Amino acid sequence: MPHVTPDKILALVLPQFGFTLEDCKISRLGNGLINNTFLVQSADQKFVLQCLNQQVFKTPQQVTDNADLISAHLQIKYENNSYPLTPVFQRRNIDNSNHVKVQGQYWRSLHYIPQCYTLESIANVEQASSVASAFAQFTAALSDFNSEKLADIIPQFHDLAMRIEQLHQAIENTSEPLLLSAKAQLKVIESQQDFIKNIANTTAALPLHVTHNDTKINNLLFSEATNKPIAVIDLDTCMAGYLMHDFGDMVRTCCVSIAEDSAELDKMVINFDMLGAITEAYIAGFKGSLSESEQSSLIQGIKLMPFMLSIRFLTDFLNGDTYFKTSYATHNLVRAKNQLHLYQLFCQHEALLMEIVLKN
């Protein structure tokens, strides 16, 4: 937040939602890397206050407008007992808007769900199953929502052809030492033309859904009473997309033995028991509404997401680390090697992937 301390800007923001800094207790909430999020507690209520990151979200009002549309649709489903999770709503400001603009920053308020918690990693197969079920229920409940009504918050976010074009531009503009460092990974990516063509053919035949596009366990709230997911949160990147993207990203983050920035590739192992549980729960969450082509596309999604992310990491490395936060000079290159290795592991086990996905 430029030129002002958090307290100073919060003193300006809170009155826009009917409160004052003096009447509230404020603490940081969560460990998100994108937005600044606070828990606000007044004498009689709690709510969430969030500043949207305009470097990531170039059109922040579209983010808040999308969230309103999605939450309203989910609320109807919830009231009809056809959506088992709790919709998360943006609160209105004093002018009945879903955001305020203060000191050039966009702020919104979200209602607070009590007696819940978040997790950073999946502990067991049962938990993995509940995560997959929750994200499937979220998307299934939005299956009759016209995804074209949503603004494209990050255009071509999962467009493989565009990501490859960005990589080619980075190759042309980078320095010779960086290019030499990435030579082996670039060779692997270039060798995958058949896979790239298959992805283009697959997506051309698939219907669009409202997809979450960040299907990690920390984007779920868990009930303290049941230890089960109670709400899907962080709707900022919800856009029209394909199920295989959400599914592939969930598998990528849940079923691998090492972190995505680990250099210890010899320790990378895929947990196929967890993958099986995720697959079964995700498909079951759609209650038979998935077409054969959509179910089959989940196999491609498992391979696509680490492959595409490796391209994004490599592009950022060649561009001088301008997008992803890094801790050391070759951090993005290490990430790219990691995700490319995961892609290759999935390719080696494609017969098993087919068995797991298509048996459900």
N, C-alpha and C positions, 0 to 999 in steps of 0.2 A: 504494500500500500504506500505509494509515494508521498513524501513530504509530511505525513501525519502519523502519529502513533496510533495503535489500535484503539486505545481508550478515547482519543480525540475523535476519531471517525465514528466509533460506536456511539459516542454522545450525540452525533448528528444523525445516525441511522435509526437508533431506537425510537425517537419520537415519531418517525414516519410509520411505525407500527403500533403507536399508542403507549409507549413506555419511555422511561428516562434511565440514564445510566446510574443515577443515584438510587433508584428503586430496584435495581436488578443485580444479581450475582452472575458473573460471566466467566466461563471457563472454555478452554479449547476442547474441541470434540473430534475424536478420531485421529487418524494419521494419514489422511488423504494427501496425495502429492499434487493435486490440481487446484482445488478450491480451498479457501480459508473458512473453516466451520467452527461455530461457537454454540455452546449450550447456554441458554439464558434462563435464569430462574427468578421470577418475581415473587411477590408474597403469596400468590394463589395459583400460579401455573408455570409450566416449563415449555419452552419452544426452542427450535433450532434457528440460528441466524447464519447465513452463508453469503460470502462474497465470491462471485463467479470470476474465474480466471479468463480474462479477455484475450490473453495470448493464445490460449487453446480454443476458447469459444469466441469466435469473431463476431457472432450475432447473438449476444446473451439473451435478448428478449425472445428470440426463437426457442432458446432452451427452456425458458419458463413457460412459454405458450405451449410447447410440445408436452411438457409435464402436466399442465392443466388438462389437456385433451385426454391423455392416457389415464390419469387418475380418475377423471369423471367417468370414463368408460368402465374402468375396473370397479368403481363404486356401485354402478348399476349391477354388474355381475355379482358383486359381494352381497348386495341386498337381495338378489334373486337366488342366493345360495349356490351360485355356479362359479364362484371364485373363493377358494378357502383361505386366502391370505388377506392381510390388512392393507388396503390402499394407503399410500402416503400422500398427503395433500400439502400444497403450498398455501400458507395463510395469506389473507388480504392485508394490504396496508391501509392507512387511513383514507386513501382515495379509491379504495376497492380495486387496486391493481395487484398483480402478482409479483411486482418487483419495485424497487426504488433505485434511483441513480443519485449517488452522493459523491462529490469530489471525483467525478468521472468513472466511478466504480458502480457496478450493478450488484445489488443485494436482494436477497429474498429470505422469506421466513417459511419454515416447514414445521408442521405439527410434530410433536414429540410423542413417541410410543413408549410407555413406561414398562418396567419389568422385562427388559430385553437386553441383549448383548450382541457383539459382533465377534467373529473369529478370523484369524489370519491364515490358518491352514487346516486341512482336513485330517482328522485323526484316525478315521477307520472307514470301513466299507459302508456301514449303516449311515454314517454322516454324509458320505459321498452320495448315497442314494437319495437322501433327503434334499441335498443341494440340487441335484439334477431334477428331482420332482418339482421343486419350487420354481425353478427357472422355466421348466416346461409348462407348468400351470399358468405362469405369468404370460407366456407367449400364446398359449392356447386360449386364454381368456380374451386376448386381443385379436383372435383370428378373424372375427367379423368386424373389426375396425379397419377402415380404409387407410392403409399406410400412406397413401398419397397425400393425406391431410397433414402429415408431419413434415416440418421443414428438414432439409438435409443438413444437419448440424455440422458435420465434417464430410464434405462431398467426397465421394469415391473412397471412403475410409477403408473398405475391404476390396477394392478393385485391384486385382493382381496385375493386370496389364498396365495400369497407371503406376503402380509401385515399381514395376520393372523399368518403365520409362524414366522414373525418377532416379533409379539406380544408374541407368545409362548416362543421364545428365551429370550425375555425380562423378562417374568414371571419366567423363570428358574434362571436368573442371578441377579434379583433385590433383594433389602433388604426386610425383613419382614414388617417393618413399611410402606414402599411404597406399598407393595402388599396388606396390610390390608386396606390402604386408597382407593385403587381401587377395592376392593372386589365386591361391588354392580355393578359397570360397567362391570367388567369381567363376572359376572354371566349373565347379559343381553346379552352380545355379544355371550357367549357360547350357549345361548338358541335359537339363530337365525340360526340354522343349515339348516332349510328348505329354508330360504332366501338365504343363502350362496350357496346351491346347485342350486337354481333357477338362480342365477347370472351366475354360471359356465355353465349351460345349455343354457342360453340366449346368452352369448358371443360366444359360440361355433357355433351358427347359423348365426352370423352377419358378414357382410362384413366390411373390414377395410377402413377407410377414412384417409385423412390428418386432424387431429384434432388439435386445438389450445392448449388445455389443461390448459388454464388460462382465462376463459371467464368472466372476470370481467369488469365492466364499465370503469375502469381506463386503460384498454388496448384498448381503442378506442380514436381516435381524433375526436373532434366535430368541424364543421365549424362555424366560427363566424357569417357568413352571414345567414345560414339556421338553426343553432342549431341542425343539424342532423349529424350522424356519417359520417366522410369523409375517415377514414382509420382505419384498424386493425393494431395495433402495437404489439411489443414484441413477436416475432416469435421464441423465444429461446426454448420453450418447444413443438414446433410443431413436431409431430411424427405420426406414424401410430397408429390409435386408433378407438374407437367406438363413434358414435354420442351421445349415452346416457351419456357418460362421460362429454362432453362439455355442453350438455343440463342440466344435473343434477347439475353441478357446477354453472351454470348461475342461475338456480332456487334457489339453496341454498344461494347464495349471494344477490339475488335481492328481494326475496319474504318473508323475515322474519323480524319481528319487532324489534329484538335486535341483537347486534353484536355477532360474534361467540365466543367471550370470556366473554360474560356477564354471571354472576351467577344468574341473576334474571329470572329463568326459568318460573316462574309463569306469566311473562309478554311476553313470547314468543307466537306470533300469526302469522299464515301464511296468507299472503295477496292473497286470491284466485282470486281476480279480476286481480291482476298483473300477477299471474301465468297463468291465462287464456290468457291474452294479449301476454305474452312471448311465450306461446305454439302456439297460432295461427300464430304469426309473424314468428316464427322459422320454422314451418312446411311449411308455404307459401313461405319462402325463397328458398326452394328446388324445387318449381314449379312442384310438382307432381312426383318427382323422388324418393321419399322415398318409400321403400317397406313396406308392412303391418307389417312385423316383426321388422323393424327399428322403425317405428312409435310406435308400442306397447312397444318396449324396452325403450322408453323415460320415461315410468312410472317407470320401474326398476331403471333407472338412477337417478330419483328424490330421491329415497330412498337410492340408493347405495352410492352417494357421501357423504352425512353426516355420514352414517354408516362407510364408509372406513376412512373418516377423523377422526372420533372419535377413531378408532383403531390406527391411526398414532399418534394422540395426546397422547393416553394412553401409547403406546409403548415408546414414547419419555419421558414421565413422569417416567415410570419404569426404563428407561435407564439413568436417571439423567439429562434430558433436554440437549441433545447433538445436536439436529437438529434445532428445532424451537426456535426463540428468545423468552425469557420469561422475565416478569417484577417482578415476585415474585415466591415463592417456589412451589405453587400449580397451577400456571397459566395453564400448560398443562392439569392438571386434570380437572380444570374448563372448559377448551375448550372441553375436551372429554365428559364431562357431558352434555354440551350445544348441541353438535352435535348428541349425542346419543338420547337426548330428542327430537331433531328435527326429527331424523329418526323415532322415535316412533309416533310422531304427524302425519307424512306422512303416516305411516302404518295405523293409526286409520282412516285416510281419503282416503283410497285406492279407494273406490267406486267413490268418487268425482274426484280423479286423473284420473281414467279410463274414466269418463264422459268427462272431460276437454280434455284429450289427444286424445281420439278415435273419438270425434265428428268432428275433423278437417279433 
